[in-house]
Amino acid sequence: MKILLVEDDKTIASGLEYSLEKESFTIVLCHDVASGKKALAGNEFDLCLLDVSLPDGSGYELCEMIRGKGDTPIIFLTACDDEVNVVMGLDMGADDYITKPFRIRELISRIKSVLRRYHKEDGSNGILQVNNLRIHTLDAKVYKEGDEVNLTALEYRLLLTFVNNRGQVLSRSQLLEGIWDVAGDFVNDNTLTVYIKRIREKLEDDPQKPAIIKTVRGLGYKVGD
């Protein structure tokens, strides 16, 4: 997934770029409003991280431009935490607002939470389409070519983790993080392999040559865009 990061503090920006790329995001880094506008004109982004105070203007200008084009998720980064700034950002259509200094894990968690909300709304009435699969998120059911596929709670949670991060290579540790808190079940690295195998047997036309959940050698797994 591609993220636009607009941050004028080059030390902070460099650290964020490194950390987010470690999470398998593709980062386009800008340091001012002008370069941010140029990036927005030439790219499609899955999410935008905007500093409010920039040397040639405000992140609010970029927010207006983004909202004029569509509903790309927006998270503001700022040292200002007073109520007026928070309300202004949210009223302009921002999805979240995080104040500096912040922990990188908190930011990544916020990013993933916002992306999950958007992905769940991608389909009409909570329906997600992946290849020949239809996932009904409102009633937690999965259909393959019209026929319901019976998945366990863990299998369903694992599938949603893939789909909510479609196009992104997920490491085994990221997958474990996405399903570890399903009540009553414990999943370790070894049993994760078993669950992926079971899901493929239920969903793939040819489990030996998976077209939905693909293995990216040495890195992890990926569901296509």
C-alpha positions in Angstrom: 0.0 0.0 0.0 1.2 3.5 -0.9 1.3 6.3 1.8 2.0 10.0 1.2 4.0 11.4 4.1 4.3 15.2 4.3 6.6 16.2 7.2 9.0 19.1 7.3 11.2 17.9 10.1 13.6 15.7 8.1 14.8 13.7 11.1 11.2 12.7 12.0 10.4 12.1 8.4 13.4 9.9 7.8 12.5 7.8 10.9 8.9 7.5 9.9 9.8 6.5 6.4 12.2 3.8 7.6 9.6 2.4 10.1 6.7 2.4 7.7 8.8 0.7 5.0 9.7 -2.0 7.5 5.9 -2.6 7.7 5.9 -3.1 3.9 4.3 0.2 3.1 5.5 2.2 0.0 6.3 5.7 1.1 6.3 8.9 -1.0 8.0 11.5 1.2 7.5 15.3 0.9 8.7 18.2 3.1 6.3 21.0 2.1 2.9 21.8 0.7 4.2 22.4 -2.9 5.8 19.0 -3.2 2.8 17.4 -1.5 0.5 18.9 -4.1 2.8 17.6 -6.9 2.8 14.1 -5.4 -1.0 14.1 -5.1 -1.4 15.2 -8.7 0.7 12.4 -10.0 -0.2 9.4 -7.7 -3.0 7.5 -6.1 -2.5 6.9 -2.4 -4.1 4.5 0.1 -3.5 6.9 3.0 -2.0 10.3 3.7 0.0 11.3 6.7 0.0 15.2 6.9 2.0 17.4 9.2 -0.2 20.5 10.0 2.6 23.1 10.2 4.7 23.2 7.0 7.2 25.8 5.8 5.1 27.1 2.9 1.6 26.6 4.3 -0.5 24.1 6.2 -1.4 20.4 5.9 -5.0 21.6 5.9 -4.5 22.8 2.3 -3.4 19.3 1.3 -6.4 17.9 3.1 -8.7 20.1 1.1 -7.1 19.0 -2.1 -7.3 15.3 -1.1 -11.0 15.6 -0.2 -11.7 17.4 -3.4 -10.5 14.3 -5.3 -12.0 11.5 -3.2 -12.1 9.8 0.2 -8.5 8.8 0.7 -7.9 8.2 4.5 -6.1 11.1 6.2 -4.2 11.2 9.5 -2.8 14.5 10.8 0.6 14.7 12.6 1.1 17.8 14.7 2.7 19.3 17.8 -0.6 21.2 18.4 -3.0 19.3 20.5 -5.4 22.1 21.4 -9.1 21.4 20.8 -9.5 24.0 18.0 -6.8 22.4 15.9 -8.2 18.9 16.5 -11.8 19.9 15.6 -10.7 21.8 12.5 -8.8 18.8 11.2 -11.6 16.4 11.8 -14.2 18.8 10.4 -12.2 19.0 7.2 -12.5 15.3 6.8 -9.5 13.8 8.6 -9.9 10.3 9.9 -7.5 10.6 12.8 -5.2 13.1 14.6 -2.0 12.2 16.4 0.1 14.6 18.4 3.9 14.7 18.7 5.8 13.1 20.2 4.2 9.8 19.6 5.3 6.2 19.6 5.8 4.6 16.2 3.9 1.5 17.2 0.9 3.7 18.1 1.0 5.4 14.8 1.2 2.1 12.9 -1.7 0.8 14.9 -3.7 4.0 14.1 -2.9 3.6 10.4 -4.0 0.0 10.3 -7.2 0.8 12.1 -8.1 3.5 9.6 -7.3 1.3 6.7 -9.4 -1.6 8.1 -12.4 0.8 8.4 -12.0 1.8 4.8 -11.6 -1.7 3.4 -14.6 -2.9 5.2 -16.6 -0.2 3.5 -15.2 -0.9 0.0 -18.0 -3.3 -0.9 -21.7 -2.5 -1.0 -23.4 -3.5 2.3 -20.2 -4.8 3.8 -19.3 -7.1 0.9 -15.7 -7.6 -0.2 -14.8 -9.2 -3.5 -11.5 -11.1 -4.0 -11.2 -13.1 -7.2 -14.2 -15.5 -7.1 -14.8 -14.9 -3.4 -17.4 -12.7 -1.7 -16.9 -11.9 1.9 -19.9 -10.6 3.8 -18.3 -8.8 6.7 -21.7 -8.0 8.4 -22.5 -11.6 9.0 -19.0 -13.1 8.8 -19.8 -15.4 5.9 -17.6 -16.3 2.8 -19.0 -17.5 -0.5 -17.1 -19.0 -3.4 -18.9 -18.7 -6.7 -22.2 -18.4 -4.8 -21.6 -21.4 -2.5 -20.9 -20.7 1.2 -17.5 -21.8 2.5 -17.4 -22.9 6.1 -14.5 -21.3 7.9 -13.6 -21.5 11.5 -13.3 -18.3 13.5 -9.6 -18.3 13.2 -9.6 -19.1 9.5 -12.1 -16.2 8.9 -10.0 -13.8 11.0 -6.9 -14.8 9.1 -8.6 -14.3 5.7 -9.8 -10.9 6.8 -6.2 -10.0 7.8 -5.1 -10.8 4.3 -8.0 -9.0 2.6 -7.7 -5.9 4.8 -4.0 -5.7 3.7 -4.5 -6.6 0.1 -1.6 -5.8 -2.2 0.8 -5.8 0.8 3.3 -8.6 1.6 2.6 -9.8 5.2 5.2 -11.5 7.2 4.4 -14.4 9.4 4.7 -12.2 12.5 2.3 -9.7 11.1 -0.2 -12.4 10.4 0.2 -13.8 13.9 -0.4 -10.3 15.3 -3.6 -10.1 13.3 -5.2 -13.2 14.8 -3.6 -13.8 18.1 -6.5 -12.5 20.2 -9.3 -14.8 18.8 -10.9 -16.1 22.0 -9.9 -19.6 23.1 -7.3 -20.3 20.4 -3.5 -20.1 20.5 -1.6 -19.8 17.2 2.1 -20.1 16.9 4.4 -20.0 13.9 4.0 -23.7 13.2 0.2 -23.8 13.4 0.0 -20.7 11.2 1.3 -22.9 8.4 -1.5 -25.4 9.0 -4.2 -22.7 9.0 -2.9 -21.2 5.7 -2.9 -24.7 4.2 -6.5 -25.3 5.3 -7.7 -21.9 4.0 -6.1 -22.7 0.6 -7.8 -26.1 0.5 -11.2 -24.5 1.1 -10.8 -21.4 -1.2 -8.3 -22.1 -4.0 -9.2 -23.9 -7.2 -5.8 -25.5 -7.1 -4.3 -25.3 -3.5 -0.9 -26.4 -5.0 -0.9 -23.3 -7.2 -2.7 -20.7 -5.1 -4.1 -17.7 -7.0 -5.6 -15.9 -4.0 -3.2 -16.3 -1.1 0.2 -16.2 -2.7 3.6 -17.0 -1.2 6.3 -14.4 -1.6 9.4 -16.4 -1.1 11.5 -15.3 1.9 9.1 -12.5 2.9 5.6 -13.9 3.6 2.3 -14.0 1.9 0.1 -11.6 -0.2 -3.4 -11.3 -1.5 -3.5 -9.4 -4.8 -4.8 -5.9 -5.3 
